[in-house]
Amino acid sequence: MRIAIAADHNGVVLKALFVTWLTEQGYEVDDRGAADESEVVDYPPLCEDVCRRVVAGSVDRGIVIGGSGSGETIACNKIRGIRAGLCPDVWHTEISRGNNDSNVLVIGAKVVGPELAEQILRTWLETPFKGDVHQRRIDQIAALERGETLL
């Protein structure tokens, strides 16, 4: 599996841990930056970079790490075809993948510690999409992205 990953200055340390772990597990990792936690970096361009790679199919999934992850989730979900899930714990992660088929994982480095973050990452990678009724809802989300009404 090919994964693009990016972090703003708040997430650089956690991103480095993820890159090491993912590489050790045999994933192909495309590290999109940032590299220095001392330089303030705006997250929207990082989100766009990762998400456009996911939509284009040059990677299978994306990971974005910020401080809270809230702004990153909003920015990622502005890209058509992206279903970014903010995952502060394992339960939300299982829902994000199993029910929502998230293709971008967003984590807040100021919210979760490294051990929990690794559990979240592992869960996100290993949890399959359930399909069935959830696929219908994914299709409805895609219709909203196209500007269609569900009413």
C-alpha positions as CSV (number, residue, x, y, z in Angstrom):
1,M,0.0,0.0,0.0
2,R,1.3,3.5,-0.9
3,I,0.7,6.2,1.7
4,A,1.3,10.0,1.4
5,I,1.9,11.7,4.7
6,A,2.3,15.3,5.7
7,A,2.4,17.3,9.0
8,D,2.6,20.9,9.9
9,H,5.1,22.0,12.5
10,N,3.0,20.6,15.3
11,G,3.1,17.1,13.9
12,V,6.6,16.8,12.6
13,V,7.8,14.5,15.5
14,L,4.7,12.2,15.2
15,K,5.1,12.1,11.4
16,A,8.7,10.9,11.8
17,L,7.5,8.1,14.1
18,F,4.8,7.1,11.6
19,V,7.2,7.2,8.6
20,T,9.6,4.8,10.5
21,W,6.8,2.5,11.6
22,L,5.1,2.4,8.2
23,T,8.4,1.7,6.4
24,E,9.2,-1.1,8.9
25,Q,5.8,-2.6,8.2
26,G,6.5,-2.7,4.5
27,Y,4.4,0.3,3.4
28,E,5.6,2.6,0.6
29,V,5.7,6.1,2.2
30,D,5.7,9.4,0.3
31,D,6.7,12.0,2.9
32,R,5.4,15.3,1.8
33,G,6.7,17.5,4.6
34,A,7.2,19.4,6.8
35,A,10.6,18.5,8.1
36,D,11.3,21.1,10.8
37,E,9.1,21.7,13.8
38,S,10.8,25.1,14.5
39,E,9.4,26.6,11.3
40,V,5.7,27.5,11.3
41,V,3.9,25.9,8.3
42,D,0.4,26.4,7.0
43,Y,-1.5,23.2,6.9
44,P,-4.0,23.8,4.0
45,P,-1.3,23.3,1.2
46,L,-0.1,20.2,2.9
47,C,-3.6,18.8,3.1
48,E,-4.2,19.6,-0.6
49,D,-1.0,18.0,-1.6
50,V,-1.7,14.7,0.2
51,C,-5.4,14.7,-0.8
52,R,-4.8,15.4,-4.5
53,R,-2.4,12.4,-4.6
54,V,-5.1,10.2,-3.1
55,V,-7.7,11.3,-5.6
56,A,-5.2,11.0,-8.5
57,G,-4.4,7.4,-7.4
58,S,-0.7,8.0,-7.1
59,V,-1.1,6.8,-3.5
60,D,-3.8,4.5,-1.9
61,R,-4.3,6.6,1.2
62,G,-3.1,9.7,3.0
63,I,-2.2,10.8,6.5
64,V,-2.2,14.4,7.8
65,I,-1.0,15.4,11.2
66,G,-1.6,18.7,12.8
67,G,-2.0,20.2,16.3
68,S,-5.6,19.4,16.9
69,G,-6.4,18.0,13.5
70,S,-9.6,20.0,13.3
71,G,-8.5,22.5,10.6
72,E,-6.7,19.7,8.7
73,T,-9.9,17.7,8.5
74,I,-11.9,20.6,7.2
75,A,-9.2,21.4,4.6
76,C,-8.9,17.8,3.4
77,N,-12.7,17.3,3.1
78,K,-12.8,20.3,0.7
79,I,-11.2,18.1,-1.9
80,R,-13.7,16.1,-3.9
81,G,-13.3,12.4,-3.4
82,I,-11.7,12.7,0.0
83,R,-13.2,11.3,3.1
84,A,-10.9,12.5,5.9
85,G,-11.6,11.3,9.4
86,L,-10.3,13.0,12.5
87,C,-9.4,10.1,14.8
88,P,-8.6,10.9,18.4
89,D,-9.1,7.3,19.6
90,V,-9.4,3.8,18.3
91,W,-13.3,3.8,18.4
92,H,-13.5,6.8,16.1
93,T,-10.9,5.2,13.9
94,E,-12.9,2.0,13.5
95,I,-15.9,4.1,12.5
96,S,-13.9,6.2,10.2
97,R,-12.7,3.2,8.2
98,G,-15.5,0.7,8.7
99,N,-18.5,2.9,8.2
100,N,-17.1,5.9,6.3
101,D,-14.3,4.3,4.2
102,S,-12.0,7.2,5.1
103,N,-9.1,7.5,2.7
104,V,-7.3,10.1,4.7
105,L,-6.4,9.8,8.4
106,V,-6.1,13.0,10.4
107,I,-4.5,13.0,13.8
108,G,-3.9,15.8,16.3
109,A,-0.4,15.5,17.7
110,K,-1.4,17.7,20.6
111,V,-4.3,15.4,21.4
112,V,-2.9,11.9,21.3
113,G,0.4,10.5,22.5
114,P,2.7,8.4,20.4
115,E,1.5,5.0,21.8
116,L,-2.2,5.8,21.1
117,A,-1.3,7.3,17.8
118,E,0.4,4.0,16.7
119,Q,-2.7,2.1,17.8
120,I,-4.9,4.5,15.8
121,L,-2.6,4.1,12.7
122,R,-2.6,0.3,13.0
123,T,-6.4,0.2,13.4
124,W,-6.9,2.6,10.4
125,L,-4.8,0.5,8.2
126,E,-6.3,-2.8,9.2
127,T,-10.0,-2.0,9.5
128,P,-11.9,-2.9,6.3
129,F,-14.8,-0.9,4.9
130,K,-18.1,-2.7,5.8
131,G,-20.0,-1.7,2.6
132,D,-23.7,-2.5,2.6
133,V,-25.8,0.4,4.1
134,H,-22.6,2.3,4.6
135,Q,-21.9,2.3,0.8
136,R,-25.3,3.9,0.3
137,R,-24.2,6.7,2.6
138,I,-20.9,7.1,0.9
139,D,-22.8,7.4,-2.4
140,Q,-24.9,10.1,-0.8
141,I,-21.9,12.0,0.3
142,A,-20.5,11.8,-3.2
143,A,-23.8,13.2,-4.5
144,L,-23.5,16.2,-2.1
145,E,-20.0,16.8,-3.4
146,R,-21.4,17.0,-6.9
147,G,-23.8,19.6,-5.8
148,E,-26.9,17.4,-5.8
149,T,-29.6,17.6,-3.2
150,L,-30.7,14.6,-1.1
151,L,-33.9,16.2,-0.1
